[in-house]
Amino acid sequence: MGIEIERKFLLANDDWRTAVTTRKHIAQGYLVDVRALREGTARASVRVRISGDQSWLNIKSVELGITRAEYELPLALADAQTMLATMCNGVLEKFRHHVDVDGWMFEIDEFLGASNGLVVAELEMPQAHAAYPRPAWLGREVSSLARYYNVNLIEHPYSEWSEDERNGVDAQAEEGS
C-alpha cells in the first residue's frame, strides 16, 4: 500500500522565492468531490492532475492529518484532459515551486483563480515524527486543517474564506471535513 506522510504550512514571508529551483503549472480536478467525502459516501478522494504533458490519477484516503494512504497512477494526457473537462466539478490551478532546504524538497503551491492569494508549503516526510528544517519563511503548520486540502478548495476557494479563516482561526466544523 502507498503511504503519504506530508506536512502543510502557511508561509511567513516571500523569502522562499529566491531559492526556487523549478516551477510548474498544475491543473487538477476531483472525480469524487468534497460533498461525498463530507457525507461519508466516499472513502477516498480521486483526483485527475495534469502538469505539462504528464498526467496522473491520484487516490487518497480521507483521514485528516499527515499520514494517509495514497496511490498515483499514470494516465494518458488526452484521457486526463477529457476527465477534467467532463467529469470534474471544477478545476483547481496552481504553480508548484520546488525549494531545496538542506536536502529536503519543499513544494510550495501558489494557487490561481478563485484561490489566488493562497500559498502553502508541503513537505513529504520519511516518517511522521522525522526532524525537518524550518527555514525562516516557513510559517504555521496547517496539516490537520481540512480547508487547506486541495479537494476542499474546489467547493470553498480562498476568495470565499472569511477573515477568521484567512487569519488562521480554526473552526470547530473543520474537524470532520
C-alpha positions as CSV (number, residue, x, y, z in Angstrom):
1,M,0.0,0.0,0.0
2,G,1.2,3.5,-0.8
3,I,1.5,5.8,2.2
4,E,1.9,9.6,2.1
5,I,3.4,11.4,5.1
6,E,3.1,15.1,4.3
7,R,3.1,18.3,6.4
8,K,1.4,21.5,5.2
9,F,2.5,25.0,6.3
10,L,1.5,28.6,5.7
11,L,4.4,30.9,4.7
12,A,5.7,33.6,7.0
13,N,7.1,35.7,4.1
14,D,8.2,35.5,0.4
15,D,11.9,34.9,1.1
16,W,11.5,31.3,-0.3
17,R,11.1,32.8,-3.8
18,T,14.9,33.4,-4.2
19,A,15.6,29.7,-3.6
20,V,13.1,28.2,-6.2
21,T,14.8,25.6,-8.4
22,T,11.8,24.7,-10.6
23,R,8.3,25.8,-11.2
24,K,5.5,24.0,-13.0
25,H,1.8,24.7,-13.7
26,I,-0.7,22.1,-12.4
27,A,-4.4,21.7,-13.2
28,Q,-6.4,19.2,-11.2
29,G,-10.0,18.2,-10.6
30,Y,-11.7,15.6,-8.5
31,L,-13.8,12.7,-9.6
32,V,-15.1,12.3,-6.1
33,D,-15.9,15.7,-4.7
34,V,-15.8,17.1,-1.2
35,R,-19.5,16.6,-0.5
36,A,-19.3,12.9,-0.9
37,L,-16.3,12.8,1.4
38,R,-18.1,15.0,4.0
39,E,-21.3,13.0,3.8
40,G,-19.3,9.7,4.2
41,T,-20.5,8.3,0.9
42,A,-16.8,8.1,-0.3
43,R,-13.8,6.7,1.5
44,A,-11.2,8.3,-0.8
45,S,-10.7,11.4,-2.9
46,V,-9.9,10.7,-6.5
47,R,-8.0,13.3,-8.4
48,V,-7.0,13.9,-12.1
49,R,-3.9,16.0,-12.4
50,I,-2.1,17.5,-15.4
51,S,1.3,19.1,-15.4
52,G,2.8,19.9,-18.8
53,D,2.5,16.8,-21.0
54,Q,2.2,14.4,-18.0
55,S,-1.0,13.4,-16.2
56,W,-2.0,11.1,-13.3
57,L,-4.9,9.7,-11.4
58,N,-4.4,10.0,-7.7
59,I,-6.4,8.3,-5.0
60,K,-6.0,9.3,-1.3
61,S,-7.8,8.1,1.8
62,V,-9.9,10.7,3.7
63,E,-8.2,10.9,7.1
64,L,-7.2,14.3,8.4
65,G,-3.6,14.7,9.4
66,I,-0.2,14.0,8.0
67,T,-0.4,10.3,7.1
68,R,-2.8,8.9,4.5
69,A,-3.0,6.0,2.0
70,E,-2.1,7.3,-1.4
71,Y,-1.9,5.7,-4.9
72,E,-0.7,7.5,-8.0
73,L,-1.2,6.0,-11.5
74,P,0.0,7.4,-14.8
75,L,-2.9,8.5,-17.1
76,A,-2.9,9.3,-20.8
77,L,-2.9,13.1,-21.3
78,A,-5.9,13.0,-23.7
79,D,-7.9,11.0,-21.1
80,A,-7.0,13.3,-18.3
81,Q,-8.0,16.4,-20.4
82,T,-11.4,14.8,-21.1
83,M,-11.9,13.9,-17.5
84,L,-11.1,17.4,-16.3
85,A,-13.5,18.9,-18.9
86,T,-16.4,16.5,-18.4
87,M,-16.3,14.6,-15.1
88,C,-15.0,17.1,-12.5
89,N,-16.9,19.8,-10.6
90,G,-14.3,22.5,-11.3
91,V,-10.6,22.6,-11.9
92,L,-8.0,23.9,-9.4
93,E,-5.0,25.6,-10.9
94,K,-1.7,26.4,-9.2
95,F,2.0,26.9,-9.7
96,R,4.2,24.4,-7.8
97,H,7.6,25.8,-6.8
98,H,10.3,23.5,-5.6
99,V,12.7,24.7,-2.9
100,D,15.5,22.6,-1.6
101,V,16.5,23.2,2.0
102,D,19.3,21.1,3.3
103,G,18.3,18.2,1.1
104,W,14.6,18.4,1.9
105,M,12.3,19.3,-1.0
106,F,9.6,21.8,-0.1
107,E,6.8,22.0,-2.7
108,I,5.2,25.4,-2.5
109,D,1.8,25.7,-4.1
110,E,0.7,29.2,-5.3
111,F,-2.9,28.9,-6.1
112,L,-4.6,30.7,-9.1
113,G,-8.1,31.6,-10.0
114,A,-10.7,31.7,-7.1
115,S,-7.9,30.6,-4.7
116,N,-5.4,33.3,-5.8
117,G,-3.5,34.6,-2.8
118,L,-3.3,31.3,-1.0
119,V,0.3,30.0,-0.8
120,V,1.0,26.7,1.1
121,A,4.2,24.8,1.5
122,E,4.1,21.0,1.6
123,L,6.9,18.7,2.8
124,E,6.9,14.9,2.3
125,M,8.3,13.1,5.3
126,P,10.0,9.7,5.5
127,Q,8.4,9.2,9.0
128,A,5.7,11.0,10.8
129,H,8.0,12.4,13.5
130,A,11.1,13.0,11.5
131,A,13.1,16.2,12.2
132,Y,13.0,18.6,9.3
133,P,14.4,22.0,8.5
134,R,12.4,25.1,9.5
135,P,13.6,28.0,7.3
136,A,12.6,31.5,8.4
137,W,9.9,31.7,5.7
138,L,8.1,28.6,7.0
139,G,5.0,29.6,8.9
140,R,2.4,27.8,11.0
141,E,1.6,24.2,10.3
142,V,-1.9,23.5,8.9
143,S,-1.6,19.8,8.2
144,S,-4.8,18.9,10.1
145,L,-7.0,21.7,8.8
146,A,-9.3,20.4,6.1
147,R,-9.8,23.8,4.5
148,Y,-6.2,23.7,3.2
149,Y,-6.8,20.3,1.4
150,N,-7.0,20.9,-2.4
151,V,-10.2,18.9,-2.6
152,N,-11.9,21.5,-0.3
153,L,-10.6,24.5,-2.4
154,I,-12.8,23.4,-5.3
155,E,-16.0,23.9,-3.3
156,H,-14.8,26.6,-0.9
157,P,-12.0,28.6,-2.6
158,Y,-9.7,31.0,-0.8
159,S,-11.6,34.1,-2.2
160,E,-14.7,33.0,-0.3
161,W,-12.9,32.5,3.1
162,S,-14.0,34.6,6.0
163,E,-11.5,36.9,7.6
164,D,-11.2,34.4,10.5
165,E,-10.4,31.6,8.1
166,R,-7.7,33.8,6.3
167,N,-6.2,34.7,9.7
168,G,-5.9,31.1,10.7
169,V,-8.7,30.8,13.2
170,D,-9.6,27.1,13.5
171,A,-13.2,26.4,13.0
172,Q,-14.8,23.5,15.1
173,A,-16.7,22.5,11.9
174,E,-13.4,21.7,10.2
175,E,-12.6,18.7,12.3
176,G,-14.9,16.4,10.3
177,S,-14.5,17.9,6.8
